[in-house]
Amino acid sequence: MLWHGDVEATRTALLALRPQGATAEPIACLEDTMAYRQNQRAWLGDYAAWQAAGYPVGSGVIERAVALVINRRMQRQGMRWRRVNASFVTALRVRQFNAD
């Protein structure tokens, strides 16, 4: 349903999975999924249409960028980083790669 951008249908389908009855306990994973869907509603779209239009759909592009920009520099043997310093170095590497 989400692949085709039908966000409301996912809500209905998830609600149907909730246990019924006054003594039924909520299922944590289901409730987390429903909360995620609600919080990300503005970002969820029609992935099938985006893919048909030629846009990349998936995390592969992002994972490759992380490997190139962050991991090659930050994960060298013996290196230790403070988050604030790592953020600055990452920003510089992004600028360097974008200039190419």
C-alpha positions in Angstrom: 0.0 0.0 0.0 2.8 2.4 0.9 4.7 1.5 -2.3 1.7 3.0 -4.2 1.3 6.0 -1.9 -1.9 4.9 -0.2 -1.0 6.1 3.2 -4.6 6.1 4.5 -5.1 2.4 3.5 -2.0 1.5 5.6 -3.6 3.1 8.6 -6.8 1.2 8.1 -4.9 -2.1 7.6 -2.8 -1.5 10.8 -5.8 -0.7 12.9 -7.4 -4.0 11.8 -4.4 -5.8 13.3 -4.9 -4.4 16.8 -6.2 -6.9 19.3 -9.8 -6.5 20.1 -11.4 -6.6 23.6 -11.1 -4.7 26.8 -8.4 -7.0 28.2 -6.3 -7.2 25.0 -2.8 -5.7 25.5 -1.4 -3.6 22.7 1.4 -5.1 20.5 4.4 -2.9 20.9 5.8 -3.4 17.4 2.4 -2.7 15.9 2.0 0.5 17.9 5.5 1.6 17.0 4.7 1.0 13.3 1.5 3.0 13.5 3.3 5.9 15.3 6.1 5.9 12.7 3.6 6.0 9.9 1.8 8.9 11.5 5.0 10.8 12.2 6.4 10.3 8.7 3.1 10.9 6.9 4.4 14.1 5.2 7.4 12.2 3.8 5.6 9.1 2.6 4.8 9.1 -1.1 4.2 7.1 -4.2 7.4 5.1 -4.5 6.2 3.3 -7.6 5.7 6.6 -9.4 9.0 7.9 -8.3 10.8 4.8 -9.5 8.9 4.9 -12.8 10.1 8.6 -13.2 13.7 7.4 -12.8 14.4 8.5 -9.2 16.3 6.1 -7.0 14.2 4.4 -4.5 16.0 2.7 -1.6 18.9 3.3 0.7 21.7 2.2 -1.6 22.6 5.7 -2.7 22.7 6.9 0.8 24.7 3.9 2.1 27.3 4.5 -0.7 27.6 8.2 0.3 28.2 7.3 3.9 30.9 4.9 2.9 32.6 7.5 0.7 32.2 10.6 2.9 32.3 9.2 6.4 33.6 5.7 6.7 36.8 6.1 4.6 37.9 9.0 6.8 36.5 8.2 10.2 37.1 4.5 10.5 40.9 4.4 10.0 42.8 2.3 12.4 43.4 3.9 15.8 41.2 6.9 15.2 38.9 8.3 17.8 36.4 11.2 17.1 34.3 13.5 19.1 30.9 14.0 17.5 31.3 17.8 17.0 34.7 17.3 15.3 33.5 14.5 13.2 30.6 16.7 12.0 33.0 19.4 10.9 35.2 16.9 9.1 32.2 15.4 7.4 31.0 18.8 6.3 34.4 19.6 4.7 34.4 16.2 2.9 30.9 16.8 1.5 32.1 20.2 0.3 35.1 18.7 -1.3 33.1 16.0 -3.1 30.5 18.4 -4.3 33.1 20.7 -5.8 34.2 17.8 -8.0 
